[in-house]
Amino acid sequence: MRSKIIIIGAGENGMIARNILIQCYKEYDFIGFLDDKLSGEGVVGKIIDCNKYIKNCYFFVSVGNNFKRSEIINFIKTQDGKFLNAIHSKAFIEEGVNLGVNIMVGANSYININTSIEDGVFVNNGCIVEHDSQLGFCTHLAPGVIGGGGVQYGNRSFIGLGAVINDHIIIGEDSVVGSGSVVICDVLKNLTVVGVPAKPIIN
């Protein structure tokens, strides 16, 4: 019997994930999407319907919102659900990189040695994750991010388009780095920083 795939989230990230997963797992059957807000072709139910597929399908949670993605992944884990990784064939991951589950790595991204990537991480197209970095649970790197060696990305942090993170920086959990920013010092948790060099947004 062929294995089956369910993608949770039918938005832009879901379409990208489907494209990668179909290429990676040609021997699997794509069943469809689960989504609470979107409907139409390929959507077979709401997110809560994942219980119907727990025993017979592999999941990929493609929801872009880091908090929501983390909640869904944790729920599926409590139900002993199985996950796939969506690694594009044109991504390059060095040997010895520690990969969790439900990870997406886009085309032309490079991940160097001794890096650890926890569950639910998205590394979009054209990113560089240098050696000895740590990407926390449900971190999201937008396209073109360049991270130096030994960077620690906190859980659910978001790094915007084309941002540059210097070596050995700590990005706090639930923090946001704005697009095009250059981070030269640590970022506290729950903080948004922007600019060159990146500085906190003060309301």
N, C-alpha and C positions, 0 to 999 in steps of 0.2 A: 504494500500500500504506500502511495506517495505521501510525503509529509505536506502539511498545509500551513499557510501564512495568513495571519490577520494583522493589519496595520491599524493602530488606534490614532486617529487624527487624519482627516481627509483634506487638509489644507495644503499649502505650498510645500511644507516640509514632508507631508505624507506622500505627495506626488514624487518628490525627489527620492524619498526612501524606497518607494515602490520600484522606481527605475533601477536603483542600485541592487535591491534584493532580487529582482527578476534576473538580473545579470549574474549575481553571485550564486543563486540557488536555482539553477535551471531544472533540477530534479524535483523541486517543490511546486505545489499549486497555490497560486494567490487566490484566496477566497474573497477578500474585499476589505473595506474600511469600516471601522466603528467610529461614529462621530455624533456628539450631542447637538451641534448647531448646523452642520451641513447635511444635505441630502442629495440624491441624484445617483448617477451612474457609479456603480462600485461600492456605494454605501449600503451595508447589509444590516445596520442596527445602531443602537446607542452604545455608549461606552459600558454601561452596566451590563450589556449583553455579553460581555467578555466571558462571563461564567458559562455560557453555552459552549464555548470553544476551548476552555481550559484544558480538557483532557486530550483533545485531538489536534491542537494547532500550536504553532510557534507564534509569538507576538513580537511586534516592534512598535514601541510607543513613539510616535513622531510629533507629538504636541510640542509646539515651539516654546510655550510658556514654561520656564524652568520649574516653577512651583507646582503647576498642574501635572507636568510630566513626572515629577518626583512622587506625587501622590498616587498616580496611576500605577507606576512601576512598583511602588511599595505594596499596593493592594494586590496586584497580580502575584507578587512574591508570596503573600500570605495564603494564596490559593494554590501554591506550588506550580504556577504557570512557567512556561519555558520561553526564553527569549532568543532572538537572533541579533547578530551585529550586521550593520550595513556598511561595509568597507568597499569603497569604489575601487575598481580594478586598476585605476591610474593613481591611487594613493600609494605611498611608500612608507611602510612601518618597519623599522629595524628589528632584528631579532632581539629577544630579551625584553621587549616592551610588555608590560603587564596590562592586559585588557580585561575589563569587566564585561558586562552584558548590556544589550540595548545601546550600543555605541554606533554612531554614524561618523564616518570619515569621508570627506568629499574628494573629488578629483584633484590631483596635483598638490595634495597636502603631504607633508613630510613630518614624521615623528621619529625622533632620534632615540638613541639607546638609553636604558635605565629609566625610562619614563613610565609612570603609573597612571592609568586612565580608569577611573571608577565608573560604575554603572550609570547609564543615561546620558553620557557626555556626547555633545555634538561638536565636531570639528569640521567646519564647512570648507568649501573649495579654496585651494591655494594658501592654506595656513602652514606655518612652520612652528613646530613645537620642539624646542631644542632639548638636549640631553638632561636627564635627571630631574625632569619636571614632574609635577603632580597635579592632575586634573581631578578635582573633587566631584562628588555626586551631582549629576545633572548640570554641570558646567556647560556653557554654550560659547563657542568661538565662532564669530561671524567670518565671512570670507576675507582672506588676505591678512589675518592676524599674524604677527611675527612675535614669538615669545622666546626670550633668551634662555640660557641654561639655568636649571635649578629653580624655575619659577613655580610657586605654589598657588594654584587657582582654587579658591575656596568653593565649597558646595554652593551650587545654584548661581554662581557668578556669571555675568554676561560681559563678553568682550566684543566691542563693536567693530564694524568694518575697518580694516586696515590699521588697527591699533598696533602699537609697538610696546612691548613690555621688556624692560631691561633685565639682565641676568639677576637671579636670586631675589626677585621681588616677591612679596606675599600679597596676594589679592584676597581680601577678606570675603567670607561667605555672604551671599545675597547682595554683593556689590555690583556696580555697573561701570564699565569703562567706555566712554563715548567714542564714536567712530573717529578715526584719524588721530587719536590721542597718543602721546608718548609718555609712558609711565616710568618715572625714574626713582620713585620711592614707594614704600609699602602703602597699600590702600586698606583702610579700616573696613570692617564689615558694615553692611547696610549703607554704603556710601556710594555716591555717583561722582565720578571725576571726568573732566573733559579738558582738552587743550594740549598745548605743547609749551612747557611740560604740563602734564595733567594735574589739575587742581580740583578740589571739591566744589560742587555747585552749592552756593549759599543762597537760601531762599529769604 
